[in-house]
Structure formats: C-alpha cells, structure tokens
Amino acid sequence: MIDLQKDGGLWTVTINRPDKANSLTKAMLEDLASIAADAGTQQISALILTGTGKVFSAGADLDEARAGLATDDVWERLSGRLAGLECLTIAALNGTLAGGAFGMALACDLRIAVPEARFFYPVMKLGFLPQPSDPGRMVALMGPARTKLVLLGGQKLSADEALSFGLIDRIVPGAELMQATTALTADCLNGKRPVMTGIKALCTS
C-alpha cells in the first residue's frame, strides 16, 4: 500500500489505499519511515510524497487509531526522518490532508496541492494531542493564531485559505500536479549536491 518509484536521484513515494481514503496503518507508517531512512543513506536529490485517488490521506486507520495508533511514536519518527533529509522534499497533495497525516506533509520542504484539497487536524474533537513536532512546524508556516484556528478551533481550511495562510506553497490542477511537482526538482537533480545541501542548511538554520 506504499509504492516507491526510483528514477535516478528522484524518489516518488505514493500512498496507495484509495478505497480507505489513504488512511494509514501502522505497517504503512513503518514502510514510510523505512523509505525515509533509506533515502537518507542514498544521497538522492529529491523525494516526492503523494497519494492515489482524491484524498492524500485521511490520517490514521480508524480501527488502528482506536487500538492506539493515534498516539504511537511512529508518526514522529516518520516526520523526523523526512525533516532530516538533505534532499529537496515535496508533498504533492492530490487531495485532502487530515489528522496525523499532517506531520509528513509539514516535514517536507514544499507542499503543492490541488484546488479541491481540504486541510483539517481534529485532535481537539477526537481527544488526542497532536504529534509533538506538528504544532511548531505549523506555527513556523502560518503563525500561532492560525495554528490554533486549526488545532483548537477545529477549522477545515480550503486550498485557497491554506495558500493564503502559508500552509501550502502553490495550487495546481490535479491533471498537472505531478508534472508541476517534478519540474520543481529539476535544479536539484541537475545541480551539485553540496550546493543543494548548503542551501537547505542555510534555510533551516
């Protein structure tokens, strides 16, 4: 249910469980974390994270969430590994982003979304704390008040609102999403790795 395509220095990771709104099981999260760890050892130039169908991910699989997945440390391990990659990372959000799936998108360098995407993280309603790193990353992108709007107010953002808030970086029609996302990786794929890693370090210091 997690597909990996390798094309030279570009890896494309696809969540492929469209019949369940790409909800994530523990096994799927472990696969994603393992891929992120492998990417860190391979000196790739870019990694794209996307989904199949009309939803990027609805977050945790409901049955597994009730059994404890919602508070499992695998979410934090995954986002930490993605955030620590030296390559360019892009979340190509083919649809709605919800719940714990926020972490992996927030950990990427860029977030590109389709116009139909919606963004919500209903931890207050569900009675869970967000993953530890998620609020800080959200605040860095869109400020504390708007982060509270989502996490405490339970508001669902449209793609236009997410773009104006700084949560996402660009809106692209669905038919053009992967082409537009891949185009953003061209300079890193063709450039010098020390320059890429140096720029990324300067941007995060």
N, C-alpha and C positions, 0 to 999 in steps of 0.2 A: 504493500500500500504506500510505500515510499519509493519513488523511482529516481534513479540517478543517471544522468547523461553526461558523459565527459567528452569534450571537444577541445583537445589541446589544453590550454590553460583556463578554459571556461567550463565550470561545472554547473549544471542545471538540476536542481532538486525539486521534485514535484510531489505534492501530497495528492494521493490518488485513491480517494474513498468518497466519490461524489454521491453515492447512494445514501451516505450518512453525513452529508454536508461537510465532508472532510474533517469530521470530528476525530480527535487524536486519542489513540490508546497508549498505554504505557510502552508497548512494543514499538509503536510508530515513533514515539518520542525518543526512545533509546536508539532507534535506527538513525534518526535525525542528528542526535548528539554524536553518534559514532561517525557519521559522514562529516560533521563539522570538525571533529578531532582529526580525521584523516586529511581533510583539506588543509589543516594547519601544518601538516608534515610534508605536504606535496609541493609547496611553493607555487600554487596556482595563482592566476592573475585576477579571476573574478568568479563569484558564486552568485547564482540567481536562485531565489526561493519562490516557488509559485504553487498553484493548485490546479486541479482539474474540475471543470464544471463551472457553476455560477457562484460558488462560495469559496473563498480562500480557505477558511477554517472556522467552524463554529466553536472551537475550543475543545475542552475535554469531552471524550465519550461519556455520555450521561451515566451509564451503568458503572463505568470505572471511576467516574468522579464521585459517585455515592460510596464507592468502596475505598476511597482515599486518594485517588489520583489528583484531585484538585489541589491538594497540599503537598504533593510529592516533590522532592528536590530535583527531579529530572527536568522540570521546566527551567529552573535556574541554571542547571548545568548546561542545558542547550543554549540558552540565551548568552551565557557567559562565554561559551566556546565560539559562538557566532561573533560576538562583540570583540573577541580577542584575535580574530583572523586579520592577517596583514594585507589580504587582498581586498578588492572592492566587493562589497556585498550589497545586493539589491533584492528587496521584496517586491515581486511583481504580483500585485494583489488583484487577482482575477475576479474578486467578488468580496463579499462581506467578511470582515475580520472581527472576531468576537472572543471574549473571555481570555483564557490563558494563552491562546494563540497570539495575543498581542506581543508577548515577550520576544518571540523570534523576529517579528517584524520591527519592533523597536530597536532590537540589537543590530539590525542591518544599517549600512551607511545611507541608503536611499530607499524610499518607498514610492512606488508608482502604482496607481490604482485606476480601475475602470470607473466610469461615471455612476454605475449602479451600486457601487460598493457602499456599505454602511459600516460604522465603527462603534462598537459598544463593549463595555467591560463591566458586567453587572455584579461585581463582587459584593457590594453593599446589600443588594437584594438577596443574593444567594448565601450570604453569611460567611464569606471567606475573605481573608486578607489577600491582596494582590501579591504576585511574586515579588520578592524583595527589591529587585533592580528595576522593576517596571515603572513605579511612580517617578523615580529620579530621572529615568530616560524620558518619560512623558513631560515632566517639568522642563527639561532641557530643550525640548522641541516646542512646547506651546505654553509654557508658564504654569505657575501653581494654580491660579484660579480656574483655568480651563481644564487642567488635570482633575481638579475637584469636581468640576461640572460633570465629567465622565465617571469618575470613581465614586463620588459621594452622591451626586445628583442623578446618576444612572441614565444620563442622556445619550441618545443614539445620534451620532453625527452623520450627516450626508457627506458625500465625497467633496462637494464644494466647501462645506464647513471645515472639513478636515484639512483641505488645502489652505484655506484662509487662516486657520489656526497654526499651521506649520507641522501638523501631524504627518501629512504626506507631502511629496515634493512635486508631483505632476499628475494630471489626469489624462488618460489616453483611452481612446475607444478600444473595446475588447478585441476587435479584429486586428488591431495594431499593437497590442500590449507587448507581446514577446519580441516583435521586431524592434519596437522602440526601446525596450529594456536592453536587448542585446547590443543595440547601437551605442548605448551608454558605456559599454565595456570595451569598446574598440581601442581607445587610447591606452588603457591598462594592458590589454592583450598585446599591443604592438610596441609598448614603451619599455623602458628599463625598470626592472623590479626595484632597485634601490631608490629610484625617484618616486615610484608609487608608494612604497612603504614609508619613505620620508615624508611625503605629503600627508599621508594618513596619520602619522605620528604627530605632525605639527597641528593637524586639525583636532586632535583629541587631547593635546597637552594643556 
